[in-house]
Amino acid sequence: MTQSATNPPVGVDPVTETRQQSRVWKKFRSHKSAVVGGVLVAFFVLIAIAAPLLPIPDPAATDWGAVRKAPSWDHWMGTDEIGRDVLSRLIWGAQASLLAGVVSVGIAVLFGVPLGVVAGYFGGWTDAVISRCTEALLAVPFLILAIALAAFLGPSLTNAMIAIGISATPIFIRLTRGQVLSIKAEDYVESARAVGLQTPRILSRYILPNVLPPILVQATLTIATAIIAEASLSFLGLGQQPPAPSWGSMLNTAKNFLNQAPWMAMWPGLSIFFVVLGFNLLGDGLRDALDPREH
């Protein structure tokens, strides 16, 4: 019993852990669509990070002599309604979209995972209270809740990230609770209790390592949802505020010039499509690679 408690199948043995990581990486590489998703995500992350270093115009600089100009050598993706370079705004807008996706999901994980662990492990009235509150939040559509919270907090990128993070928290509470309920019934957790390990030790050594893989997959998929939510909030004027670039606000402006300057809507629309596609493909690949039934 002691041996079972100190060596559960959570990758404590360095050799076993290394072999498992090798299998996960091998399976991920064999998943063609996951690799494509990883490349797309890496591309957008790189251009967002490199935006200050790239030889592109100031995204807020106007040129009244180049209003709504079609794509050309001077402006590869054209210009907008006041002569700003669309490519420059697109690249700088990637920072807002990716930041919103990562930070809002970080907020959801930060609050959702601990609450899910508490609800699943301790049960009783604690589980009942957390579960009922979670169900109440899940009863409201994700985007509607995010819009309501953003409108209440006020229009800004920071408030939009907070609103999206709070709206996504119930997803991680429910997922974590279900995983903990399943893991705490395993023999190695029962053995750990039997040999007298304290609850914090059991949670940190046996519960959390087994909860993290599905949380990682869900976080990757939720980033895609958060990026769409941020674009929606910015489109409605509740996210990134002009003149700071955002894909959603670019689409909001472009809707008035679809006939005269379709490129104003095409490029931010395609950017949202490809970055969301990338995160979804990456998340699907991670889900398959981390599935213990495949090892």
N, C-alpha and C positions, 0 to 999 in steps of 0.2 A: 504493500500500500504506500509505503514511504517512497519507493522508487517511482511509482506512478505519479505521486504528487509532485515530485521534484523534476520529473522529466516528461511533462505532457507534450502532446504533438503540436507545439506552437513554435518550433524552430529554435529551441534553446541550444541544442547541439550545434556548434559552429559548422561541422562538416555537413550535417543534414541541412542546415540553413543555406549554406553555399550551393548545395545541389538543388535545393528547391528554387532558389533565386535564378539559377542557371536554366532550370526547366521553364520558369515563368518567362524569362527573357526570350528563350528559344521559341516558345509558343506565341509570344507577342510578335516576334519578327516574322513568323510564318503566317500571321494574320495580315494579309495584304491591305485591306481597308483600314486597319488600325495604323499601319505604317503611314498610309496616305494622310490619315487624320493627324498623326503626330507631326508630319512634315508641314501641314497647313497651319497647325497651332504654332509650331516653331517659327514659321515664316512671319506670322502676324506679331508674335512676341518680339522677334528681332527688329522688325521695322518700327514697332512702338518704342523699343528701347533706344534704337539708333536715330529716332526722329531729330533730336537736337544736332546730330552730327552730319545729317544728310544735306547735300547742296540744293535745298528747296526753298522757295520763297516763304516769307512770314505768312502763316495761315490767316492772319487778321489784316494783312496789307491789301488795300483796295487799289484798283486801277480802273478809273472811269473810262479809259480809252479801250478797255478790253472786257466790256460787260457782256456776259453770256456768249463768249467766244467758243466756237467748236474746238475739239481737240486739235492741237497743232504741235510743231516742234517747240514752240515757246511754252505752251501749256498742254502737256501730254494728255490730260483728262479734261481739258476745257476750263472755263471759268464760271463763276456763279453770277448772281444777279447784281453784284456790286464789284465785279472784276477780281474776286479773290481766286487764287489757284486751287482747283478742286483736288488735285493730287496732294498738295501740301495739307489741306484740311482733312483729307482722307487719312493720311499718315498720322497726323497729330490726333485725329479723332479715334484712332485705334487705341491710343493710351487711355482715353476715357472709357471706352467700351471694355477693354480687358481689365482695367483697374476696377471697374464696377463689378464685373463678373467675379474676379478673384476675391475682392474685399467683401462683397455681399455674401458669397458662399462661406468665406472665412467666419463671418459673423454667425451665420446659420450653424456651422459646425461647432463653433466655440460655445454656443448656448444649447444647441440641440443634442449633441453627443452626451454631455454630462447629465442632462435631464433624462435622456433615454436610458442611460446606465442606471441612474437612481431608480427610475420607474421599473425597469426590468429586473434588477437585482434584488431590491428590497420589497417590492410588491406592496400589498396591503393598501391602506388609505393613501399612501404616497403615490402609488401607481394609479389609483383611481382618480385622484385630483389631476395629476399630470396628463393622464390619458383623456379625461373629459375635456380639459382645456385644449389639448391637441386636436381632438375631434371637432371642437367648435371652430378652431381656426381653419381646419381642412375643409369645413363645410362651405367656406367662402372661396371662390375661385382665386387662384394665386395672383393673377394680374390685377383683378379688381381690388384685392386687399392691398397690393403694392401701391396702386393709384390712390386709394383712400389714405393710406399712411403718408405717402409723399405729399399729397395735398394738405394734410394736417400739419406736417412738419415744415412745409414750405419748399419752394422750388430751388434746388441746388443739387449738384452731383453728390455731395456728401449725404444729404438727406435721402436722396434716391437710393444710395447704397444701403443706408440703414433700413429703409422701407422694404427693399428687396430681401435683405438679410432676415428681417423679422418674418416676412412672408414665407421664406423658405425653411425657417427653423422647424416647423411641425413635420416636414418630410424627414429630417434627420432624427427627430425624437422618435417617430414611429419606427423607422428602420433600425435604429440602435436598440430600442426596447425589444423588438422582435429577435434580433441577433443575441442579445444578452439572455433572454428567456431560453433560447435554444442552447447556448453555451453553458449556462450555469447548471444545466441538467446532465452535463457530460461527467463521465466517471472521474476524470482527473481533477475536476473542480470539487466534486464530492470528496475525493481523497484529500485534497488540500484542506478542506474544512475539517476532515476527520483527524488530521495530524496537528490541528490547532493553529493554522496560519490565520493571521488577522485579515479582516475584510479589505483594508487598503492594499495589502500585499497580494491578495487573490485578484483584486480588480486590476492592479497594474501589471501583474505577471501572467495571468491566465485569461482574463476577460478581454481587456483592451487589445492585446495583440491579435486576437481572433476577430475582433469587431472592425479593426482598421481597414482590411481589404475591401469589404463592401462599402464602407464609408468613403474610401478613396474613389471607387467607381461612381458612386452616387454624386460625389462632389464634382467630378469631371463632367458628368451629364448635366448637373444643375448649373454649372458655369455657363453652358450654352443657353439655358433658360433665362439666366440672369442677364446675359448680354441682350437677348431679345427684350426683356423687361426694361432694361436701361434705355434701349433705343425707343421703346414705346413711350416711356416717361419723358424722354427728351423731345420726342415728336409732339407730345401734348404740352410741352413747356414746363414740365415738372422736374427735369433732370439738369444736365449741363446747360448753363445759361450762355446765350450769345454775348460777345462774339467768339467765345471759346468754342472750338470745333467739336462736334459730336455727330455720329452717323445718323442718329435719330433726328436731331435738329436740322441736319442737311436735307433729310427727306421731307421734313415739314416745309422747308423753304421751297424745295424742288417741286412740290405738288402744284404750285402756282404757275410753273413754267414747263409742264410736261410736253406741250406741243412745240414751244420755241426752243427749249434746251433740254432734251431728254437725258443727256449725259449727267445732268445735275442729280437725277434720281437713280440712274443706272449704276454708277460706281459705288455709292454708299450701300445701295441695295445688294449688289453682288458681294460687297465686303461682309455684310452681316450674314449673308447666305453661306459664304465659304468658311468664315470663322466658326459659325454654329455647326456647320457640317463637320468641320475638323474636330471639334470637341465631342460631338456625338460619335463619330467613328473611333476616336481615341478611347472614349468611355466604353464602347462596345468591345473593343479589343482588350482593354484592361479587365473587363468582366470575364471574358473567356480565359484570359491568361491566368487570372487569380482564382478561378473556380477550382476548389480542392478536388472536385470529382474528376477533373481532367489530369490530375497528377498521379 
